[in-house]
Amino acid sequence: MASTGSGDANGASVHSNEGSSLSKVPKNAPGNRSHIGWKHGISIDGNTRNIKCIYCQKIITGGVYRLKHHLAGTQKYVGACIAVPDVVKKEMWNIVASLQDKQNKKSKNGDDGEDGISTQATINGIYKKELQEDTCEEIAAFFYENAIPLNASRSEKFGSMFEKVARHGLGFKPPSYHELRVKYLKKKVESTKTIIEKHRAYWKDMGCTIMSDGWTDKRRRTILSFLVNGPRGIVFLKSINASHIKKTAENIFKVMDDIMEEVGEANVVQIVTDNAANYKAAGQMLMEKRTRLYWTPCAAHCIDLMLEDFEKIHVHKETIPSGKKITTYIYGRTFLISLLQKFTKGKDLVTPAMTRFATSYLTLGCLLDNKGALRRMFTSIEWKESQYARTRDGKSVENVIMDNRFWKNIVTCLKGALPLIKVLKLVDSDEKPAMGYIYEAMDLARESIQKAFNGVFNR
């Protein structure tokens, strides 16, 4: 079988078939050798077949051909070097891959066909696997070092972004800070306007709902956000910094009236806001001016106000603070958190919810679920021997947990609140529109509460 020269040393020709020996020893061996592989190996006793790797000190038998595979980490004929610098490893990869590419081209003309193709496929597979791992590490480091929420990786754009980068191939240059801030931001704004215009066409034909939501950012600014719900879905319209605006009914009416003009009065069926007195008055003013419009209070806010009213009932007013006292005391002390995890088998006592008042009742539910674990914890040797068991606050929390009346009161509170929280989860969910279900759900909640208390409600 014909051999192909690789130019591994001055005046030398190396056989390509599995690292065969040098057919001709270079002049001045083992001193001057021009091939880059000799920069990373030392000849043993002047023998060009036996070379010591300068990084891991391993002796490679088979010449500089196998030394290159050793440094590249191809696992072909020889083990990978565990101490080679990344820059050298990549350089050897390129050399090995280039050599195999030349062999493949020659194999098309009848030389060493099957061996050349299979070797190249093996090298490419290993190279891509290592490149994949290195790339993923860089992407992960970008997330970690810039405190980017990991949920961003679930975005559809995350996957499509890398697909387009891969399609571009080598030499892709990412956008600069200035391009992200100016050029591509402007392009995205324009494309977003185009999308909204498509929505507007549906608003005109089918009508739409304007939804308002107020919140406070980290700088304590009051932000009013406006969204529009139509046949094609929900789109964000705009946000307004309302920090300088007094939240009177007249001022809120003016803001909502301006939004109506922007969307188009003929396109709007209803506007939804929270149920605070100023918003309710503004909604009435808006309906008087625009007679085809309906103002509707936010269902989630209405239910939250009902839960707030529940907290004014005596048993709720007494039980909720006691529950908060337990959770605040435990979660404020590292030792007790560790003890809690041991007895509850990792379960928590606090469950975040859509609203503040729903959270209060869900916390009571968590306490009830862990009643047995909490009682075992506060009667355990670990608790009794701890410094906290001797403090006034510790004894107070222990007394609450061992009080049967406290647990009976939790059951009473949950009988009234859980049916409403169930409705709250329905209206606050993005899985399906809740408008067609809200009235029946509220009727069922009312019937459930009446049944739980036999139609008798005492404050």
C-alpha positions as CSV (number, residue, x, y, z in Angstrom):
1,M,0.0,0.0,0.0
2,A,1.4,3.4,-0.9
3,S,2.4,5.7,1.9
4,T,1.8,9.4,2.1
5,G,4.3,11.9,3.4
6,S,3.3,14.1,6.3
7,G,6.5,16.1,6.6
8,D,7.0,15.3,10.3
9,A,10.7,16.2,10.2
10,N,13.3,17.7,7.9
11,G,13.7,15.5,4.9
12,A,11.7,12.8,6.5
13,S,8.6,11.0,5.3
14,V,6.1,9.5,7.8
15,H,3.8,6.7,6.9
16,S,0.1,7.5,7.5
17,N,-0.9,4.0,8.3
18,E,-1.3,4.0,12.1
19,G,1.8,5.8,13.1
20,S,4.4,3.6,11.3
21,S,8.1,4.4,11.7
22,L,10.0,7.2,10.0
23,S,11.3,5.8,6.7
24,K,14.2,8.2,6.8
25,V,15.9,9.6,9.9
26,P,16.4,13.4,9.6
27,K,19.8,14.9,9.5
28,N,21.3,16.1,12.8
29,A,19.0,13.7,14.7
30,P,17.9,14.1,17.5
31,G,18.9,17.8,17.6
32,N,17.3,20.2,15.1
33,R,13.8,19.2,13.9
34,S,11.5,21.6,12.2
35,H,8.2,19.9,12.8
36,I,6.1,21.6,15.5
37,G,5.6,18.3,17.3
38,W,9.3,18.3,18.4
39,K,8.7,21.5,20.4
40,H,6.7,19.4,22.9
41,G,8.7,16.2,23.1
42,I,12.3,15.0,23.8
43,S,13.9,12.1,21.9
44,I,15.0,9.2,24.2
45,D,18.7,8.2,23.5
46,G,18.6,9.7,20.1
47,N,15.8,7.4,19.0
48,T,13.1,9.2,17.0
49,R,10.6,6.4,17.7
50,N,10.7,7.0,21.5
51,I,9.7,10.5,22.6
52,K,9.1,11.8,26.1
53,C,6.2,14.3,26.4
54,I,7.5,17.5,28.1
55,Y,4.2,18.0,29.9
56,C,3.3,14.6,31.5
57,Q,6.7,12.9,31.1
58,K,5.1,9.9,29.4
59,I,7.3,8.1,26.9
60,I,5.5,7.7,23.6
61,T,6.5,4.8,21.3
62,G,5.8,5.4,17.7
63,G,7.4,8.7,16.8
64,V,6.1,12.2,16.5
65,Y,2.9,11.0,14.8
66,R,1.7,9.4,18.0
67,L,3.0,12.3,20.1
68,K,0.6,14.7,18.1
69,H,-2.3,12.4,18.9
70,H,-1.2,12.2,22.5
71,L,-1.2,16.0,22.8
72,A,-4.4,16.4,20.9
73,G,-6.2,13.9,23.1
74,T,-7.7,11.9,20.2
75,Q,-7.2,8.6,22.1
76,K,-6.0,7.2,18.8
77,Y,-3.1,4.6,19.4
78,V,-2.1,6.4,22.5
79,G,-3.6,7.9,25.7
80,A,-4.3,11.6,26.0
81,C,-1.9,13.9,27.8
82,I,-3.4,15.1,31.1
83,A,-1.1,18.1,31.5
84,V,-1.0,19.7,28.1
85,P,-2.0,23.4,27.9
86,D,-5.3,24.1,26.1
87,V,-3.6,26.3,23.5
88,V,-1.2,23.4,22.6
89,K,-4.0,20.9,22.6
90,K,-6.0,22.9,20.1
91,E,-3.0,23.5,17.9
92,M,-2.4,19.7,17.8
93,W,-6.0,19.1,17.0
94,N,-5.8,21.4,14.0
95,I,-2.6,19.7,12.8
96,V,-4.1,16.2,13.2
97,A,-7.4,17.1,11.6
98,S,-5.6,18.8,8.7
99,L,-3.5,15.7,8.0
100,Q,-6.5,13.5,8.0
101,D,-8.3,15.9,5.7
102,K,-5.4,15.5,3.2
103,Q,-5.6,11.8,3.5
104,N,-9.3,11.8,2.8
105,K,-8.8,13.8,-0.4
106,K,-6.2,11.3,-1.5
107,S,-8.4,8.4,-0.6
108,K,-11.0,9.6,-3.1
109,N,-8.4,8.9,-5.7
110,G,-7.9,5.3,-4.5
111,D,-5.4,5.6,-1.7
112,D,-6.2,4.2,1.8
113,G,-10.0,5.0,1.4
114,E,-11.8,3.2,4.3
115,D,-9.0,3.8,6.9
116,G,-8.8,7.5,6.1
117,I,-12.5,8.1,6.2
118,S,-13.0,6.2,9.5
119,T,-10.1,7.9,11.1
120,Q,-11.3,11.3,10.2
121,A,-14.8,10.5,11.4
122,T,-13.4,9.4,14.8
123,I,-11.2,12.5,15.1
124,N,-14.1,14.8,14.2
125,G,-16.4,13.1,16.6
126,I,-14.0,13.5,19.5
127,Y,-13.2,17.0,18.6
128,K,-16.8,18.1,18.4
129,K,-17.6,16.4,21.7
130,E,-14.8,18.4,23.4
131,L,-15.7,21.6,21.6
132,Q,-19.3,21.1,22.7
133,E,-18.2,20.8,26.4
134,D,-15.9,23.8,26.2
135,T,-18.6,25.9,24.6
136,C,-21.2,24.9,27.2
137,E,-18.8,25.8,29.9
138,E,-18.3,29.3,28.4
139,I,-22.1,29.8,28.1
140,A,-22.6,28.7,31.7
141,A,-19.9,31.0,32.9
142,F,-21.5,33.9,31.0
143,F,-24.8,33.2,33.0
144,Y,-23.0,32.9,36.3
145,E,-20.6,35.9,36.1
146,N,-23.3,38.3,34.9
147,A,-26.0,37.0,37.4
148,I,-28.4,36.2,34.5
149,P,-31.5,34.2,35.8
150,L,-31.1,30.6,34.6
151,N,-34.8,30.6,33.5
152,A,-33.5,32.7,30.5
153,S,-32.2,29.4,29.1
154,R,-35.8,28.2,28.7
155,S,-36.6,31.0,26.3
156,E,-37.2,30.0,22.6
157,K,-34.8,32.8,21.6
158,F,-32.0,31.1,23.6
159,G,-32.1,28.0,21.3
160,S,-32.7,29.9,18.1
161,M,-29.8,32.3,18.8
162,F,-27.3,29.4,18.9
163,E,-28.8,27.8,15.8
164,K,-28.1,30.9,13.8
165,V,-24.6,31.3,15.2
166,A,-23.9,27.7,14.2
167,R,-25.4,28.3,10.8
168,H,-23.0,31.3,10.4
169,G,-20.0,29.1,11.1
170,L,-16.5,30.0,12.1
171,G,-15.6,33.7,12.4
172,F,-19.0,34.8,13.9
173,K,-18.6,38.2,15.7
174,P,-21.1,38.9,18.4
175,P,-22.7,42.4,18.6
176,S,-20.9,45.0,20.6
177,Y,-22.2,46.9,23.6
178,H,-23.0,49.9,21.4
179,E,-24.8,47.8,18.7
180,L,-26.9,46.2,21.4
181,R,-27.7,49.5,22.9
182,V,-28.5,51.4,19.7
183,K,-28.6,49.6,16.4
184,Y,-30.3,46.4,17.3
185,L,-32.5,48.0,20.0
186,K,-33.9,50.4,17.4
187,K,-34.5,47.5,15.0
188,K,-36.3,45.5,17.8
189,V,-38.5,48.5,18.6
190,E,-39.5,48.9,15.0
191,S,-40.3,45.2,14.6
192,T,-42.4,45.3,17.9
193,K,-44.3,48.2,16.5
194,T,-45.0,46.2,13.4
195,I,-46.3,43.3,15.5
196,I,-48.6,45.7,17.5
197,E,-50.0,47.1,14.2
198,K,-51.0,43.5,13.3
199,H,-52.8,43.2,16.6
200,R,-54.5,46.6,16.0
201,A,-56.2,45.2,12.9
202,Y,-57.8,42.5,15.0
203,W,-58.8,45.0,17.7
204,K,-60.7,46.9,15.1
205,D,-62.5,43.9,13.8
206,M,-63.1,42.0,17.1
207,G,-62.6,44.5,19.9
208,C,-60.2,44.3,22.8
209,T,-59.7,44.8,26.6
210,I,-57.3,47.2,28.2
211,M,-55.7,45.9,31.4
212,S,-54.0,48.2,34.0
213,D,-51.6,47.1,36.6
214,G,-49.7,49.3,39.2
215,W,-46.5,48.3,41.0
216,T,-43.5,49.9,42.7
217,D,-39.9,49.3,41.5
218,K,-36.7,49.0,43.4
219,R,-36.3,52.8,43.3
220,R,-39.7,53.2,45.0
221,R,-41.2,54.6,41.8
222,T,-44.9,54.0,41.0
223,I,-45.2,52.4,37.6
224,L,-48.5,52.0,35.8
225,S,-48.4,49.3,33.1
226,F,-51.0,48.9,30.4
227,L,-51.7,45.7,28.4
228,V,-54.2,45.0,25.7
229,N,-55.9,41.6,25.4
230,G,-57.4,40.7,22.0
231,P,-58.1,37.7,19.7
232,R,-54.4,37.3,18.9
233,G,-53.4,37.4,22.6
234,I,-52.0,39.9,25.1
235,V,-49.5,42.6,24.1
236,F,-47.7,45.1,26.4
237,L,-48.7,48.6,25.3
238,K,-46.7,50.9,27.6
239,S,-45.6,51.9,31.1
240,I,-45.9,55.3,32.8
241,N,-43.9,56.6,35.7
242,A,-46.7,57.9,37.9
243,S,-44.5,58.8,40.9
244,H,-45.2,62.5,40.4
245,I,-49.0,62.0,40.0
246,K,-51.4,62.1,42.9
247,K,-53.5,59.0,42.8
248,T,-56.8,60.9,42.8
249,A,-59.8,59.6,40.8
250,E,-59.5,62.6,38.4
251,N,-55.8,62.0,37.6
252,I,-56.3,58.2,37.1
253,F,-59.2,59.0,34.9
254,K,-57.0,61.3,32.7
255,V,-54.3,58.6,32.4
256,M,-56.8,55.9,31.4
257,D,-58.6,58.3,29.0
258,D,-55.3,59.0,27.2
259,I,-54.8,55.2,26.8
260,M,-58.3,54.9,25.4
261,E,-57.4,57.5,22.7
262,E,-54.2,55.6,21.9
263,V,-55.9,52.3,21.4
264,G,-59.1,53.8,19.9
265,E,-62.4,54.1,21.6
266,A,-64.2,52.2,18.9
267,N,-61.9,49.2,19.5
268,V,-62.2,48.9,23.3
269,V,-64.9,46.7,24.9
270,Q,-63.8,47.1,28.5
271,I,-61.0,48.3,30.7
272,V,-59.9,46.3,33.7
273,T,-58.2,47.9,36.8
274,D,-57.9,47.0,40.5
275,N,-60.9,47.7,42.8
276,A,-59.5,50.5,45.0
277,A,-61.9,53.3,45.6
278,N,-60.0,55.8,43.4
279,Y,-59.8,53.4,40.4
280,K,-63.5,52.5,40.9
281,A,-64.4,56.2,40.7
282,A,-62.2,56.7,37.7
283,G,-63.8,53.8,36.0
284,Q,-67.3,55.3,36.5
285,M,-66.1,58.6,35.1
286,L,-64.7,56.8,32.1
287,M,-68.0,55.0,31.4
288,E,-69.9,58.3,31.6
289,K,-67.7,59.9,29.0
290,R,-67.4,56.8,26.7
291,T,-70.9,55.2,26.9
292,R,-69.9,52.1,24.8
293,L,-67.2,51.2,27.4
294,Y,-67.4,48.9,30.4
295,W,-65.2,49.3,33.5
296,T,-64.5,45.9,35.2
297,P,-62.7,45.4,38.5
298,C,-59.8,42.9,38.5
299,A,-61.1,39.6,39.8
300,A,-57.8,38.7,41.5
301,H,-57.8,42.1,43.3
302,C,-61.4,41.6,44.4
303,I,-60.7,38.2,45.8
304,D,-57.6,39.5,47.6
305,L,-59.8,42.2,49.2
306,M,-62.2,39.5,50.4
307,L,-59.3,37.6,52.0
308,E,-58.2,40.9,53.6
309,D,-61.7,41.3,55.1
310,F,-61.5,37.7,56.4
311,E,-58.5,38.8,58.5
312,K,-60.8,41.2,60.3
313,I,-62.8,38.2,61.7
314,H,-61.8,37.5,65.3
315,V,-60.6,33.9,64.8
316,H,-58.5,34.9,61.7
317,K,-57.2,38.0,63.4
318,E,-55.9,35.9,66.3
319,T,-54.6,32.8,64.3
320,I,-52.7,34.4,61.4
321,P,-50.3,36.5,63.6
322,S,-49.7,33.3,65.7
323,G,-48.8,31.4,62.5
324,K,-46.5,34.2,61.4
325,K,-44.9,34.2,64.8
326,I,-43.9,30.6,64.4
327,T,-42.4,30.9,60.9
328,T,-40.6,34.2,61.7
329,Y,-39.0,32.7,64.8
330,I,-37.9,29.5,63.2
331,Y,-36.6,31.0,59.9
332,G,-34.7,33.7,61.9
333,R,-32.3,31.1,63.4
334,T,-30.0,28.8,61.5
335,F,-30.1,26.0,64.2
336,L,-33.9,25.9,64.1
337,I,-34.0,25.8,60.3
338,S,-31.7,22.8,60.3
339,L,-33.8,21.2,63.0
340,L,-37.0,21.9,61.0
341,Q,-35.6,20.3,57.9
342,K,-34.7,17.2,59.9
343,F,-38.3,16.7,61.3
344,T,-40.2,17.9,58.2
345,K,-37.9,15.9,55.8
346,G,-37.1,19.1,53.8
347,K,-40.6,20.6,53.7
348,D,-41.0,24.4,54.1
349,L,-43.5,26.3,56.2
350,V,-43.9,29.2,53.9
351,T,-45.4,29.1,50.4
352,P,-45.3,32.2,48.2
353,A,-48.6,33.1,46.6
354,M,-50.0,35.5,44.1
355,T,-51.0,38.0,46.7
356,R,-50.0,38.9,50.3
357,F,-53.2,37.8,51.9
358,A,-53.3,34.5,50.0
359,T,-49.7,33.9,51.3
360,S,-51.0,34.2,54.9
361,Y,-53.5,31.4,54.4
362,L,-51.2,29.2,52.5
363,T,-48.7,29.5,55.3
364,L,-51.4,28.3,57.7
365,G,-52.0,25.4,55.4
366,C,-48.3,24.5,55.5
367,L,-48.3,24.7,59.3
368,L,-51.3,22.3,59.5
369,D,-49.6,19.9,57.0
370,N,-46.5,19.8,59.3
371,K,-48.4,19.8,62.6
372,G,-47.0,16.4,63.7
373,A,-43.4,17.3,62.6
374,L,-43.5,20.6,64.5
375,R,-44.8,19.0,67.7
376,R,-42.1,16.3,67.5
377,M,-39.5,19.0,66.9
378,F,-40.5,21.1,69.9
379,T,-40.6,18.0,72.2
380,S,-37.3,16.7,71.0
381,I,-34.1,16.5,73.0
382,E,-32.4,18.8,70.5
383,W,-34.9,21.5,71.3
384,K,-35.0,21.0,75.0
385,E,-31.3,21.2,75.3
386,S,-30.9,24.2,73.0
387,Q,-30.5,27.7,74.3
388,Y,-33.7,28.8,72.5
389,A,-35.9,26.6,74.7
390,R,-35.0,28.7,77.7
391,T,-35.8,32.1,76.2
392,R,-39.2,33.9,76.5
393,D,-39.8,33.9,72.7
394,G,-38.9,30.2,72.4
395,K,-41.3,29.2,75.2
396,S,-44.0,31.3,73.6
397,V,-43.6,29.7,70.2
398,E,-43.5,26.2,71.9
399,N,-46.8,27.0,73.8
400,V,-48.5,28.0,70.5
401,I,-47.5,24.8,68.8
402,M,-48.6,22.6,71.7
403,D,-52.0,24.5,72.0
404,N,-54.8,22.3,70.5
405,R,-57.0,25.4,70.1
406,F,-54.5,27.0,67.7
407,W,-54.7,24.0,65.3
408,K,-58.5,24.0,65.5
409,N,-58.5,27.7,64.6
410,I,-56.3,27.0,61.6
411,V,-58.9,24.5,60.3
412,T,-61.6,27.1,60.8
413,C,-59.7,29.8,58.9
414,L,-58.9,27.5,56.0
415,K,-62.5,26.4,55.6
416,G,-63.4,30.0,54.7
417,A,-60.2,31.0,52.8
418,L,-59.2,28.0,50.6
419,P,-62.3,28.1,48.3
420,L,-61.5,31.7,47.5
421,I,-57.8,30.9,47.0
422,K,-58.8,28.2,44.5
423,V,-60.7,30.8,42.5
424,L,-57.7,33.1,42.8
425,K,-55.4,30.5,41.2
426,L,-57.9,30.1,38.4
427,V,-58.1,33.8,37.5
428,D,-54.4,34.4,38.0
429,S,-53.4,31.5,35.7
430,D,-52.1,32.0,32.2
431,E,-53.0,28.5,31.1
432,K,-56.5,29.4,29.9
433,P,-58.8,32.5,29.8
434,A,-60.8,32.6,33.1
435,M,-63.7,34.9,32.1
436,G,-66.0,32.0,31.2
437,Y,-65.3,30.2,34.4
438,I,-65.2,33.0,37.0
439,Y,-68.9,33.3,37.8
440,E,-69.4,29.6,38.3
441,A,-66.2,29.3,40.3
442,M,-67.4,32.1,42.6
443,D,-70.8,30.4,43.1
444,L,-69.1,27.1,44.0
445,A,-66.7,28.9,46.4
446,R,-69.7,30.6,48.1
447,E,-71.6,27.3,48.4
448,S,-68.5,25.6,49.8
449,I,-68.0,28.2,52.5
450,Q,-71.7,28.2,53.4
451,K,-71.6,24.4,53.7
452,A,-68.5,24.4,55.8
453,F,-70.1,26.8,58.4
454,N,-73.7,25.5,58.0
455,G,-74.7,28.9,56.7
456,V,-73.7,30.6,60.0
457,F,-71.0,33.2,60.1
458,N,-69.8,34.7,63.4
459,R,-67.3,37.5,63.9
